[in-house]
Each structure stands twice: as structure tokens, then as C-alpha cells.
Amino acid sequence: MRLNYLANALALVMKYISIVILTPAIVAVVCKDFYSVIPFVTASVISATLGFILRKSVKGADKVENLNDIKKAEALFVVTFSWMIFAILSAIPYLFYGLNPLNCLFEAVSGITTTGATIITHFDYPKAFFFWRSLTQWLGGLGIIVLFIAILPQFAVAGRQMFFTETPGPTEDKFTPRIRNTASALWKIYSGMTLLEIIILTAFGMPIFDAVCNSLSTLSAGGFSPHGQSIMGYHSNYITWTVLVFMFFAGTSFNLQYKVLNKKNPLLFFNNEEFKLYLSVFLTVSAFIAVTLVINNHYSIFDSVTHSLYQVISIMTSTGSASVDYAQWDFTAKILLFAAMFMGGCASSAGGGIKMTRWLLLFKGLKAELVRILHPNAIVNIKMDGVTVAPEVLRQIIIFVIYYFIIFALGAVIIGIVENNATIGLTASISAVGNVGPGFGVIGPMGNFDSLHGISKIFMIVSMLVGRLEIIPFLVMLQADFWNFKDN
């Protein structure tokens, strides 16, 4: 890997992160909270300064005019370290609000990875603080590198390698010839839907600031809210159903949404196998939970349908928002919700988890193997939406799922032992690697992660980052031959 390319790219990322971090300072000025200007200006200056130093200290870095011939290993390095740098810089403002360094990093990583697991124990912070929490989720939902590809000419060509590193999936699904146009189209849909949700929530009586923060967190499948009781605290079915609908689309492929909007044909949703599985799992699990809520928790039919649909889509898409304290539900409902934590949204969405495409192809692969056992000479092709899937794609999916469950199991054991609580161990681990957010017990939807031991928090921080980048980039970086640098 060429050090001057890496330094140039990372310096560029830090330069523009420094601009992004100034946004909450504007909110602070508008709210006449001048103290809150200091944390974000400080973080911005640090980011810009570090970027400048990196660019000047590495030989030849300031002479790299573009990154058009960036290699795959270099793209992996740039994307992974961009997220680490973004996490550290995002944590700096929290230091000014009395949080200890580990909690600052936890909250920052939970934000940028759209996990939504919080360590804050009260909600008496300034508006700039809450805006920053939601903004980090919104930026992380679609990806900071995807944003930079869309707006920076330096990444116009080189962006392909980084785009598919930051938004990995079983296949390279792009819908325009140029990757920059693809990134730009994704951000237009993402921004447009966010604006639409803000308008609707405001119309239904939510305060404008809360509407902005909740919309940023909803479309990113993040879940942070300026209200201590999440969406439940607004006591409005109109608001609950609005957020429910936008969470559903946050977990739907933005590529597919672009195609539907471009061709003005909603039926295209139902020509997509992944979307049909996503919808089917959502409705089926919700129906089972709705029944158990009526029978075992004595909910009305309307409330059981509303809250089962809301919590299932919130957990499936890894949003983690809450319309009710589901920790109070019966055992059957909680087991079904726990299972939903492993589902995930669609590929190319803001949702986390394993993703529906992988589950679909995995089961198709298993079915194909059974056919080959019965008919050894048969040629069985695995297809997705009529397109044959290459064997190496299925092999990568199997490897991904195996490592996913290894990381989950390791986290469940470590956190469970440290906390002396199996429930916390299991739900905290899947919450982190799946970027889900709340779990059960003290880390439930109305709780927080502040009481966890430092070791548990550190493991969750790593797991959140690994889960957001979908494991493979981190595994590749564990290979010794990856760390082969040269000056240019």
C-alpha cells in the first residue's frame, strides 16, 4: 500500500469531517447556547489540524492530485480508518458535557454505526448535544464515504473501491454507470425521505427540533431520540405510525427505491425477492407477537397490532426505537423479538444485521445442496431475481455468517461473564454486532448501557464498528501481508 495515497485520502476525510462537526455549533448559536459552540469548534479544529499534519508529514501526500488508481487494499484501509477516526473525533464534543472518555467513545461509536445504544442516564443536555447524536447517526446510516464520493471530485473515480467497502453486500449493486452518480442518487433519496418525515412529524404535533432529530435517527435506522422515552414519550398513534413507516423504508434497499421512483412503478417492489422476504418476515413475526400480546399481555387489538409492527420493524432494521417498553412483554414475545435481532434489513439499506439477501441466498444454497445429494449429476444454479449467483458469492456469504455468529457468541460469553448475567450478555452482544441498540433487562428500551463494566463497553465498541463495516474489512486487516507499506 502506498503511504502517500493513504495519507492524502485520510487527510481529505478529516478536512471534511471538520466541516461537518461545525453543524451543531450553528444549532447552539440559534438556541443562544453559546457554551455549546465550544465543544464542536474544538473538535473541528482538531480534525482539520490533524488532517493538515498528516498531509504534510507523509512524503508525497500533498502531491497526490487524485485517487483514481487506488487499490482494493488501500480502499479497505482508508474506509476502515476513516470510521475509526470519525468515531474518535465524534467523541470529543461529549467530553465537554461531563462524560468520561470511555462513555464518550461508546456514545460516539453507537451513533456513527447507527446502533443507538446509549450510556446517557438523563436528558437534561442542550439541544446541540442531542442534534449531534442524531446527526452522527444520519451520517453513518448511508456512510460518510458514500457522502464524500457524492460531493468530492477527488473520489469521483476512486470511489468505486471505497463505495463497496463501506456498503458491502453479496453483490455489487449499482444502478448508474458512474459510481459517483449512484452515491449522489442514494443521498438524494435519503435526504428527501428525511425531509418528508420531518414535515409529517411536525404536522402531527411533534416539536420541530424533535422532529428533525427523530427523522435523522429514523432514516438512518439509528434510534437515538431527544426524548427519554423514545417515541413512546410523544403519546401519539399518528407519530408512532409515521415513524413505523419510515423505519420500514429505512430497512428497504435504497437502490430498489431509486428504481421504483425512477420508473414510477411501485409494483417493482414485489418483483424483488429480497423485498418480498423482508416484508413476509416482518408481517409474520409481527402477527405472532400481536397474538401473544392480546392473549398474555391483555393489549387491545389496535395496540397489539401497532406495537408489534413497530417493535418488529424497529428491531429488524436495527433502529432500536421504542413505542412501548417491550422489556415488560411476556417471554414468548421477547423470544420472537430476540430472533428478529438476527434478521436485518435489505442490502443497500440503512439497516444493520445479517441482511435479508444473505439469508435468502443461504437457504437457496442449502436447498441446492439437498437437490445435489438426491441427484448427483444435476446442474443446479442458484438465482436471485432471475440472475445466476456465482458460487464464490455463496461461499463468501457462508463465511460471513459463520464469523458473524462467532463474534456474537464470543461477545455473549465475555459480556455475560463480566456482567454475571446471561440475558445482558446475549442481548448486548447481538445489539453491538447487529447494530440493533437496546436489549433486555437494564439495557432495555427504557434503560441504558452506562452501568456496564468497562470491558463490556470496549468489546461492544469494537463489535459495533465490526458490525457496521460487515466484518470482512476487519478480518482482512488481521492478515499479516495486508500491512505492506511503501512510500509511493
N, C-alpha and C positions, 0 to 999 in steps of 0.2 A: 504494500500500500504506500502511496505517495504522501508524505507528511505535509507537503505544501498544499495539496488538494484538500486534505482533511482539515488543516488549519484554516484555510480560506473558507471552506463551507461552514465550519462551526463558528467562525468569527462573524460570518454573514447572518447566521441564525441568531447569535447573541445580539447583534446590532438591531435586528427587527423585534426580538423579544423585548429589548429595552423600550421600544416604542409602544408595544402592546401593554406593558406594565404601567405605563402612564395613564391608561384609560380610567382606572378607579380614582386617580387623583382629580380628574375632571368632575367625577361624581362627588368627591369630597368638597370641591370648590362650590359646586351648585348647592350642596347641602349646608354650606358655610361651616363645614367641619375641617378647619384648616390644619389641625394636628394630623389628620389622616392623609394629608398631602405628603407629609414627610416619609412615611414608610415606602410609598410607591416611587417617589422621586429617587430615594436612596437605592432601591432595588434596580431602578432603571439606569442610574449612573454606574452602579457596579457591573451590570450586564454589558453596557456599552464599553466601559473601561477594559473589562476582561477580554471582550472581543477585539478591541484595538491592540491590546498587548499580545494576544495570541497571533494576530495577523502580522505584527511587526517582529515578533521574536522567532518565528519559524522561517528559515531561509527560503525565499522564493514564494512565500504565501501571498504577499501583496502584488505579485506579478502575474498571478493566475487570473486571466480575464474572464474565463467561463469554465464550466464544469461539464462540458458536453461529452467528454470521453471518460467520465467517472466509471470505475469498475464496480462489479457487484459487491465485492468485499468492502470496498470503500463506502458504498452506499449503506451497507449494513452498519458499518462503524459510525457514519455520520448520523443516521437516523437514531440508533440506539443511544449515542452520547448526547444527541440533541434533546432527547427526552429526559435523560439524567440531568443535564444542565438546566433544562426548563423546570424540572422538579425543585432543584436547589434554589434557583432564582425566585421561583414562585413562593418558596417558604420564607424568604427574607421579610416580606411585609408583616407576616404573622408574629414575628419576633417583637414588634412594636406594640402588640396587644396583650403581652403578658404570658404568652405560651412558651413552654420550654422548647429547646431546639428539636428534640425528637418528635414532639407533638406537632411542631410547625412543619417538619418534613412529612409526617404522616398525613396531615390535612392537605398539604400541597400535592402529594402523590395521589391521594384519594381523589383530589379534584381533577388533575390533568388526565388521570386514567379513567375518569368518569365512574369511579367506584361508588362514591357517595357515603363511605363510612367515615363518620365524623368523631372527633375527640372533644369537641366543644361541649361544655356542660351547662351553658346558659346562652341566652340570645340577646344579651344587652350590649352588643357591639355596634359600632357605627355602620351606616349604610354602605360606605365604601368597602368595608370588610366583607359584607355579605355579597356585594356585587362582584368582588374579586373571586370569591368562592365559586359563584355561578359562571363567571367568565372563563375561569380556568377549565371548567367542565365543558363549556361550549367550544373552546379552542381544542380541547383534547378529544371531543366527540368525533369530529371528522379528521382531526390530525393537524398539528402545526406545520408539518412538512407539506401536506396537501395544500394548506393555505399559502405557503411560500411558493409552491410550484405555480399556483394560480396567479400570483401577483408579481413574482420576481422574474425578470428576464434571464437572470443568471441560471435559473433552474429550468428554463423552458425546454431544453433538450435532455439535460442530465436527469430531469425529474422522473423519467420512467423507472429507473432502478430504485430510486427512493420511494416513489409512489407505491410500488408493490411490496416494498419492505415495510412501510408504515401501515398499509391496508392489506395485509396478506390474506389470501384465501386459496381454495383448492385450484382455481383457475384465474388467469389474468383477464379480468372482465373490464374492458374499456369500451366506450360506445362512441368515441370520436377518434379520428385518425391521429390527432396530436394529443399527447398526454396532458399538456397544459390546458387545452380546451376541455378535456374531461374533468380535470380538477376544478376549473372555473365553473363548469356546469353544476358540479356537485355542490359547490359553495353557494351558488345562486339558489338552488332548491332548498338547501339547508337554511340559508338566511331568510328566504321568502317564507318558509313554513314557521320559522321562529317569529317573524314579524306578525304573521297571521294569528298565531296563538296569543301573542301579546294583546292584539286588538280584541280578540274574542274574550279573553280572561278579564280585560278591563271593562268590556261591555257587560259582563256578568257580575260586576261589582268588586272585583279584586283591586286593591290599590295599585296604581301604575308601577311603582317600584317593585312590588311583589310580583306583579305580572311579568315584568322584564326578567327578574331573577329566576322565577319558576319556569319561564319559557326557555331561557338559556339552558337550564338544567334538564328540561323535558326532552328537547330535541337532541340533546347530546346523550340521552339515556344515562344521566348522571344522578339526579335525585336530590341534590342539595336544595334546601329551601330556606328563605329568611324567617320562616315561621317554625317555632319549636316543635309543633305537632304535625309538620309537613302539610300535605293537602287536607288532611283531616281537620286541621285547625281553622279552615275557612268556612266549614259548616254549610256547604252549598253543593247540591247534586249537579247543578249546571257546571260548576268549576270542576268537580270530580270527573264528569263525563267528558269534558273538554280535554283535560289532561290525559285521560284514558285514551282517547282517540289519537292524540298527538304522540303518545308513547308508542302506540301500535305502529304508526308510520315511522317513528324513530328506529324501530327494530326491523323495518322493511327496507330492502335493498334500495338505496338512492339511485343506483343505475337503472333499476326497473322502474322507479318512479319517474325518472327522466324520460324513459321510453314511452311510458303511459302519457305523460304530459306532452311530449313532442308529437306523438301520433294522435293525441286526443281520443284515446280508446281505453277506457277503464277495464275492458274485458281482457286486456293483455295481462293483467294481474293473474287471471285464472288460467293462462296458458303457461305459467311458470310453475314448475314442480316444487321448487323450494317455497314459494309463497303459499301454495296450497297446503304443504305440510305445516308451515308456520301457523297458518290460520286454523288448520284442523287440530293441532296440538293445543293451541290457545283455547279454542272453544270446548274441546273435550275435557281438559283439566279443569277449566272454569266450571263446566257443568257438574262435574263430580263434587267440587268444593261447594258449589251453590247448594247442592242437595244436602251435604253434611252440615252446612251452616243452618239450614232450615230445621233439620232433624235434631242435631246435637247442640246447636247454639241458639236456637229459637229466634233466628232472624226472620223478618218478613221476606216474602218472595222478592220484592223490589230491592231491598237492601242486600239480600244474599246474592242476587244477580250482579248488582252494582259492584259490591266489594270483592266478589270472587273474580269478576272480569278485570277489575282494576289491579288487584294484587298479583294475579297470574301474569298479566302483561308487564307489570312493573318488575316482577322477578325474572321472567323470561328474557326481557330485553336488557336486564341488568341495570334498570333505572334505580330501583330501590326506594321509590317514593311510596308513601303510605296514605291510604284513605281511611284506615282504621288500624287499631293496634292488633295485628294478626297474631301476635305472641299470645293473645288471650283465646285464640281459637282452639278447637279440640284437636286431639292427636292426629286424627285422620287428615284433617285439613292441613296441618303443619307438615305432615309427611309428603303430601302432594305438592305443597309449596317448595319443600326441600328438593324434591325431584325436578321441579321446574327450574331450579338454580343451575342445573346441568344442561339445559336445553340451548339457551342462547337465541339471539335474533337471526336475521338473514345475513349472508355475506354482503359486504359493501354497505352495511348499515352502521349506525352508531352503537348498536347493541353489542354486548360482550359475549362471553361464553364460548362454547364449542362451535356454535353456528349450525343452522338447520341444513345447510348444504353438506357439511361433513357427515351429519347423522344420516342423511338421505343416501349419500354415496356409500357410506359404510354398510348400511343394511342391504343396499343393492349388491355390494361386493360379497357379503355373506351369502345372499341368495344365489349369486352366480356360482360360488364355490360348491354349494349343495347340488346345483344342477350338474356341475362338472363331475362330482362324485358319482351321481347316477348315470351320467352319460360322458364317460371319459374322452370320447372323440369329438364331443360337441365344441363348437366355437361360440363362446358366449361373450358378447360385447356389452359393457356397461354404458348406458346412455343417460344423459341429463338434458332434458328439453330437446330430445332428438339428436343430440350431438354425442358422439362416442368419446368416452373419457379414457385418457391414456392410462395404462397400468401404473406408471410411475406416480401419477396423481393420487391414485387409490393407496399406493404404498406410503406416500407422504402423509395422507390422512390417518392411516393406521398408526404411523409413528407419532404423529401429533397427539392423537387421542391417548396413546399409551403414556407418553410423557406428561400429558395433562393430568391423568389420574395418579401418576407417580408423585407429581408436585402436590396435588391435592392431598393424597394420603400422607405424605411426609409432613405437610403443614398441619394436618389434623392431629397427627401423633405429637408433634413438637408443641403446638399450642395447647392441645388437650392436657399434656403432661405439665407444662408450665403453669397453666391456669387451674389444673386439677379439676377439669370439667370437660366431659366428652362432648356435650352439646355445643359449648363455645368453641372447642377445637374443630369440630366438623363444620359448623356454620361459618366460623371466622375464616377457615381455610378456603372454602368454596367461594365465600364472599370476596376474598382477595384475588385469587387466581381467575375467577369468573367475572371480576369487577362488578359484583352484584350490589354490595353496600351492606345493609343491615342483615343480621342473622336472627338468632333466637336468644332468649334469656336477657342478660344485662346489655347485650349488644343488639337487641331487637329494634324495631322501628321507632320506638319512643325512648330508646336508650342511647348509649354512645360507647366508644371504644377507649375512653380515657383511662378506665380502671385496669386495662390490660397491662401485663408486665412488659417491660421494655423489649425483652427478647421476642415476645409475641408480635409487638409492633414492628420490629425490624424485619422479622420474617414476612409479615404482611406487606410491608413496603416493597420488598423485593418481589413478592408474588404478584402484587398489583401491577408493577412495571412489566414483569414477565408475561402476565396475562394480557395486558393491553397490546403488547407487540406480538402476541400469539406465539410465544415460546421459542420458535425456531431461531430468530436472530440471536437470542441469548445462548442457545445451545451451540450455535456455530462459533460464537465468540469464546467458547470453552476449549476449542481446538487449538493446540499449540501453534500450528502452521498459519493460523489466522493472523497472529501477531508478527507479521513480517513487514517491517517498515523500511522505506528508503527515502532519501532526500527529495527526489523528484522522478 
